[in-house]
């Protein structure tokens, strides 16, 4: 994302909307991109108004309201707006006009506007001036850094289950990963994949679209018959390990179970999660 932002800035894109709840992480990327592109950076929030972030740190007075903030004309500057999407653009004609004027002025003066928030739906008059992009979740290397930092602060070692821990963390935001790791340290004294998965499950439940299936402790032993399926799953469990990845084995993408009602398809799906040591998530369409 940092590299893309540098290219957007150098290409004189007027506006970029980055959809993410990770304001701190994207803020660091925007700051790094602004420095690399040779631009100043100002940040606006609804509580603090507009504040210079780089190369100086100084508040700009009387900019708590969005219209005065959007009226600032700063050359060769990246504007980072954090709460702008929460304002009623569809009911206040001055807001979209103020933003449109800034977006129209910015490219010729070496400036650009970046709007940060969980979601952004541009006003019809702004659609052609703003590119909307999603911010990727932390990578494996990012998660490794987070885990190592928390382990160091807790006086612990990133234990031998590192790959299992990182697999459990995948799909979490930076904050969610930090919280899950800290809770695991407090609860078990180490990084425990089961605890991390449990916290991930709690996050999934918030969506209301997915159902988490309670694991059957018997695993594959809960299934009668289906010996070929159980053998296939048992063998391929190792395909998710670091050794398999280094050897070049492809990770299994999935299986499709077909059969008459009562033949054990749903039971097998639930048992497979237990056998692989991961949660089973159900989407009933």
DAWO-V364876 format. One record per pair of residues at least 12 apart in sequence whose ideal C-beta (glycine too) atoms are under 10 Angstrom apart, sorted by the first residue. I is the first residue (numbers start at 1). J is the second residue. Records with the same first field share a line. If there is no record, write none. Layout:
I=J  J
This chain:
1=18  20  25  26  29  30  32  33  133  134  135  136
2=26  28  29  30  31  32  33  36
3=29  32  33  36
4=16  18  29  33  131  133
5=18  26  29  30  31  32  33  34  36  37  78  112  114  133
6=29  32  33  34  35  36  37  38  39
7=33  37
8=33  37  78  112  114  131  133
9=30  33  34  36  37  38  39  76  78  110  111  112  114
10=33  36  37  38  39  110  112
11=107  112
12=106  107  108  109  110  111  112
13=103  106  107  112  113  114  129  130  131
14=100  102  103  104  105  106  107  108  111  112  113  126  128  129  130  131
15=79  81  99  100  102  103  104  106  107  112  113  114  115  122  126  128  129  130  131  132
16=30  78  80  112  113  114  115  116  120  130  131  132  133
17=81  84  85  113  114  115  116  117  119  120  121  122  126  130  131  132  133  134
18=30  80  114  115  116  117  120  131  132  133  134  135
19=85  115  116  117  118  119  120  121  132  133  134  135
20=116  117  118  119  133  134  135  136  137  173
21=116  117  118  119  135  173  174  175  176
22=116  118  135  136  137  138  173  174  175  176
23=43  45  80  82  83  116  117  118  175
24=174  175
25=135  137  138  142  173  174  175
26=80  82  114  116  135
27=41  43  53  80  82  114  116
29=135
30=43  53  54  78  80  114  116
31=43  53  54  78  80
32=54
33=78  114
34=53  54  55  76  77  78  80  112  114
35=54  55  78
37=76  78  110  112
38=76  110
39=54  55  74  75  76  77  78  110  111  112
40=52  53  54  55  56  74  75  76  77  78  79  110  111
41=53  54  55  74  77  78  79  80  114
42=54  56  58  59  60  63  69  72  74  77  78  79  80  81  111
43=78  79  80  81  82  114  116
44=60  63  64  66  69  70  72  79  80  81  82  83  84  113  115  116
45=64  69  80  81  82  83  84  116
46=64  65  66  69  81  82  83  84  86  87
47=64  82  83
48=63  64  82
49=61  62  63  64  65  66  68  69
50=62  63  64  66  68  69  70  72  74  79  80  81
51=63  80
52=74  77
53=78  80
54=77  78
60=72  74
65=87
66=81  83  84  86  87  89  92  94  95  98  99
67=87  92  94  95  97  98  99
68=98
69=81  84  98  102
70=84  94  95  96  97  98  99  100  101  102  103  113
71=98  101  102
72=102
73=101  102  105  106  109  111
74=102  106  109  110  111
75=105  106  108  109  110  111
76=109  110  111  112
77=106  109  110  111  112  113
78=106  110  111  112  113  114
79=102  103  106  111  112  113  114  115
80=112  113  114  115  116
81=99  102  113  114  115  116  117
82=114  115  116  117
83=115  116  117
84=99  113  115  116  117  120
85=115  116  117  118  119  120  121  122
86=117  118
87=99
89=121  122  123  124  125  126
90=121  123  124
93=123  125
95=123
96=122  123  124  125  126
97=123  125  126
99=113  115  122  123  125  126  129  130
100=123  125  126  129  130
102=129
103=126  128  129  130
104=129
106=129
107=129
113=129  130
114=130
115=130  132
116=135
119=132  134
120=132  133
135=173
137=169  170  171  172  173  174  176  177
138=169  170  171  172  173  174  176  177
139=170
140=163  166  167  169  170
141=166
142=169  174  177
143=165  166  167  168  169  170  171  172  174  177  181
144=158  162  165  166  169
145=174
146=166  169  172  174  175  177  178  180  181
147=159  162  165  166  169  177  178  181  184  191  196
148=162
149=178  181
150=177  178  180  181  182  184  185  191
151=165  181  185  190  191
153=182  185
154=181  182  184  185  186  189  190  191
155=185
156=185  189  190  191
157=190  191
158=181  190  191
159=190  191  192
160=190
161=190  191  192  193
162=191  242
163=193  240  241  242  243  245
164=191  192  193  194  196  197  240  241  242  277  278
165=180  181  184  190  191  192  193  196
166=191  193  196  242
167=193  196  197  240  241  242  277  278
168=180  181  184  191  192  193  194  195  196  197  198  199  200  277  278  279
169=181  191  193  196  197  199  200
170=196  200
171=200  203  204
172=196  199  200  203
173=203
176=196  199  200  202  203
177=196  199  200
179=196  199  203
180=192  195  196  197  198  199  200  202  203
181=195  196  199
183=195  196  198  199
184=196  198  199
193=277  278
194=215  277  279
197=212  215  277  278  279
198=212  279
200=212  278  279  281
201=213  279  280  281
204=279  281
205=281
209=281  283  284  285
210=281  282  283  284
211=280  281  282  283  284
212=273  279  280  281  282
213=266  269  270  271  273  274  279  280  281  282
214=270  274  279  280
215=270  271  273  274  275  277  278  279  280
216=267  270  271  273  274  275  280
217=274
218=271  274  275
219=233  234  270  271  272  273  274  275  276  277
220=233  234  268  271  272  274  275
221=271  274  275
222=264  267  268  270  271  274  275
223=264  267  268  270  271  272  275
224=264  267
225=263  264  268
226=257  259  263  264  265  267  268  271
229=255  257  264  265  268  271  272
230=268  271  272  275
232=252  255  272
233=252  255  268  271  272  275  276
234=275  276
236=249  251  252  255  275  276
237=252  272  275  276  277
239=251  252
240=252  276  277  278
252=276
255=268  269  272
257=269  272
266=282
269=282
270=282
